[in-house]
Each structure stands twice: as C-alpha cells, then as structure tokens.
Amino acid sequence: MKKGDERIDISSIGGLVRRLGELNLTRLMMDELSNEDIVVIDGNLKSLASYEEEYLNKLFERGDQKNVIVASLAKTSRIFSKDGS
C-alpha cells in the first residue's frame, strides 16, 4: 500500500481502515437522505491515496445521483490558501 509515492507506515493502517469504512458507510446511508440534504464527513475531501480516491469518487457519484451535498469539516489541513497560510 502506498500513500502518494511512499509506502504506507504500518501504524497508519488502522486509521486508513476507519477512513475507508466511514466513506463507504456514508455512501450507503445516502439512501436515507432526500433531495438537497447535506452530509458532512470528518476530514477533508482530498484523497491522499488511490484507494481513498476510489471511495471518495463513489461517494461523490452517489451524492450526484441523489442530489445530496457532500461536505467535510477538517480541524487541521495541509492545504494552503492563496496567501500561503
């Protein structure tokens, strides 16, 4: 397993399994949501690995099919703003 170009650290596997499980469960639970509902997930919407990207894409596709807004809330991020902060 890789994260970007690097092999994933064995200590990260638990967090990865949790993240993929959360994304998959959220996608499955969208059947309970209605038009223009909003689902908020923990973390950000940027994938760091190809397998995470696959789960996010399935989540976005299901959101499009159901017309459900997918949003996230991240307490920390490595994404920089235009001014570098």
C-alpha positions as a printed NumPy array, in Angstrom:
array([[  0.   ,   0.   ,   0.   ],
       [  1.185,   3.468,  -0.828],
       [  0.369,   6.997,   0.242],
       [  1.473,   9.146,  -2.665],
       [  4.847,   7.772,  -3.751],
       [  5.73 ,   6.423,  -0.296],
       [  4.839,   3.074,   1.231],
       [  2.254,   3.438,   3.957],
       [  3.509,   3.129,   7.545],
       [  2.086,   0.057,   9.296],
       [  0.858,   2.272,  12.16 ],
       [ -1.381,   4.149,   9.699],
       [ -3.359,   1.079,   8.614],
       [ -5.941,   1.351,  11.433],
       [ -6.71 ,   4.956,  10.506],
       [ -6.939,   4.027,   6.841],
       [ -9.417,   1.213,   7.509],
       [-11.514,   3.592,   9.649],
       [-11.485,   6.28 ,   6.95 ],
       [-12.479,   3.89 ,   4.151],
       [-15.201,   2.422,   6.369],
       [-16.58 ,   5.893,   7.134],
       [-16.647,   6.84 ,   3.453],
       [-18.337,   3.589,   2.463],
       [-20.923,   3.783,   5.271],
       [-21.708,   7.385,   4.346],
       [-22.277,   6.353,   0.73 ],
       [-24.592,   3.521,   1.789],
       [-26.545,   5.76 ,   4.174],
       [-27.304,   8.234,   1.388],
       [-30.312,   6.057,   0.519],
       [-31.941,   7.535,   3.649],
       [-31.361,  11.133,   2.509],
       [-33.591,  13.342,   0.378],
       [-33.074,  15.867,  -2.391],
       [-30.753,  18.719,  -1.332],
       [-29.891,  17.176,   2.055],
       [-26.333,  17.726,   3.254],
       [-23.969,  15.073,   4.575],
       [-20.847,  16.233,   6.45 ],
       [-17.903,  13.885,   6.886],
       [-14.904,  14.173,   9.173],
       [-11.652,  15.179,   7.498],
       [-11.155,  16.722,   4.107],
       [-12.342,  15.774,   0.645],
       [ -8.857,  15.43 ,  -0.841],
       [ -7.621,  11.871,  -1.238],
       [ -4.047,  11.061,  -0.371],
       [ -4.032,   7.614,  -1.976],
       [ -5.606,   5.917,  -4.986],
       [ -7.76 ,   3.571,  -2.895],
       [ -9.113,   6.52 ,  -0.88 ],
       [ -9.805,   8.374,  -4.138],
       [-11.906,   5.428,  -5.324],
       [-14.08 ,   5.591,  -2.19 ],
       [-14.428,   9.378,  -2.427],
       [-15.407,   9.162,  -6.097],
       [-18.113,   6.597,  -5.275],
       [-19.366,   8.89 ,  -2.505],
       [-19.481,  11.91 ,  -4.859],
       [-21.221,   9.876,  -7.58 ],
       [-23.89 ,   8.72 ,  -5.121],
       [-24.312,  12.301,  -3.908],
       [-24.85 ,  13.429,  -7.501],
       [-27.377,  10.654,  -8.119],
       [-29.382,  11.584,  -5.001],
       [-28.783,  15.35 ,  -5.33 ],
       [-27.19 ,  15.316,  -1.863],
       [-24.462,  17.814,  -0.962],
       [-21.24 ,  16.229,   0.326],
       [-19.241,  18.496,   2.649],
       [-16.453,  17.968,   5.148],
       [-15.055,  19.514,   8.283],
       [-11.348,  19.244,   8.979],
       [ -9.761,  20.603,  12.138],
       [ -6.333,  20.523,  10.505],
       [ -5.242,  20.67 ,   6.899],
       [ -2.074,  20.769,   4.854],
       [ -3.84 ,  22.65 ,   2.089],
       [ -2.569,  26.221,   1.78 ],
       [ -4.577,  29.292,   0.927],
       [ -3.533,  31.731,  -1.802],
       [ -1.524,  33.753,   0.715],
       [  0.313,  30.657,   1.999],
       [ -1.379,  30.328,   5.372]])
